[in-house]
Amino acid sequence: MAENENRVSAVQEAPDSPQEPAALDTPPSEMPVYEPARPVRRVGTLTMGLALVVVGAALCVGLFFPNVDFLLLFKLSPLVLVALGCEVIFAASTAKGMRLKYDFLSMFVCFLLIVTALGAACVPVALQYAGPGRSAAEQRVEQELYEATYARLKGNGDIVNVTYDVHLGELRTPEDVTGAADLKAGDYVGVSAELKGTWATREEFVAACRPVIEAVRATGVRDPYISLYMRESRDTETPLYSLAVEGSYQADMTAEQLAQCVTERIYVDDAGYYMDAEELAGWQSEQSSAARDAELEALEAEWQARLDEAEAAVEQARAEAEERVAQVQAEADERVAQAQADADSRVAEAQANAAA
């Protein structure tokens, strides 16, 4: 109750007229002038947003149309810089007192998103060029070529085995190659054929290889690499022949020309395996070097033995000389002692005679 009475009295005592404001101590001319803040305009957000829209739309299209070339997006990526430059020029020309602020953080985040999205979209494309589908396509072509070659060489007793090795070009996909007819110049086709038999001359070996060369050319493969070689036999007296045919130029050579391309390998008993002329020359050079080294080592050992023998003779002569010197010294000492004793006896005798 007392508190309410005090409030009432305070309200009654309050003046009816409003109080005048206190006088300002600072003159108006010295008061600080506050300028209104200029609006801020961000530069770069529009370009990065449009880039995200374009990339996202391209990725969505790629989901329904797998043949979309995402490599083209990487090639057109400099257009983002062109668009960003246009946005900077437009913002600078239309600022009209606005303060420009470059949104670097937004640019960086959008750049990471674009690169990540494009990288993820390129993974399936990369798998087409280096995935299991590529290996399956290569094996399918190898099998087709093998069957075509086998049909032509069936019944040839000189041929043991024929194998194909196919590698597609760098920019070939499994969808591009459905069979051997789809092979192009950038694709590699290697053929390896093993022959058995005995051929006395290179010309005979070339004649045995000719059916394989013709069978491979009949498949329609462009410029294959054909490797033909003999199987090793127990008869080491017979040389081993091998022939490498690369391209159509060598395949069209005559038997005499191909015979000059044949590599001959002979069995070297000391080495225990077959060598061609170049390998034999290198091995003989190594053997001659080893023989020279062994000869030099033997000569060095002989001279070392002679040196040791001479040193032993010198040591023995030195010991004999020292022994002879010691013997002569002992004889000399004995003679000196004998002479001294004779002299002493003579002196004693002379003294005795003198005393008598």
Summary of the structure (lengths in Angstrom):
residues: 356
radius of gyration: 54.4
end to end distance: 178.2
largest distance: 183.2
contacts: 817
relative contact order: 0.05
helix: 62%
strand: 13%
